[in-house]
Amino acid sequence: MEVNNIYIKLMDVRIKFNKLDIKKSGQNKFANFKYFELADFLPQATELLQEAKLCPIVTFTNDYAMERNQQKR
């Protein structure tokens, strides 16, 4: 019997995501470094999460931002 709980699904998504060749498109010219913008990775991440039937839930407050993943049923 194969166990496919939310933690296994999340690890599968993370492994697939890490194999993607995502390039940083943002550039800080003052400090001379590149950074990821949401458009660099969000479409790919959303597609992988959809395939795994997972839905990320992001919460922002004045003090912090938190992401919580929930499994779609």
Secondary structure, DSSP 8 states (H G I E B T S, - for coil): -----HHHHHHHHHHHHHTS-----EEETTTTEEE--HHHHHHHHHHHHHHTTEEEEEEE-SS-EEEEEEE--
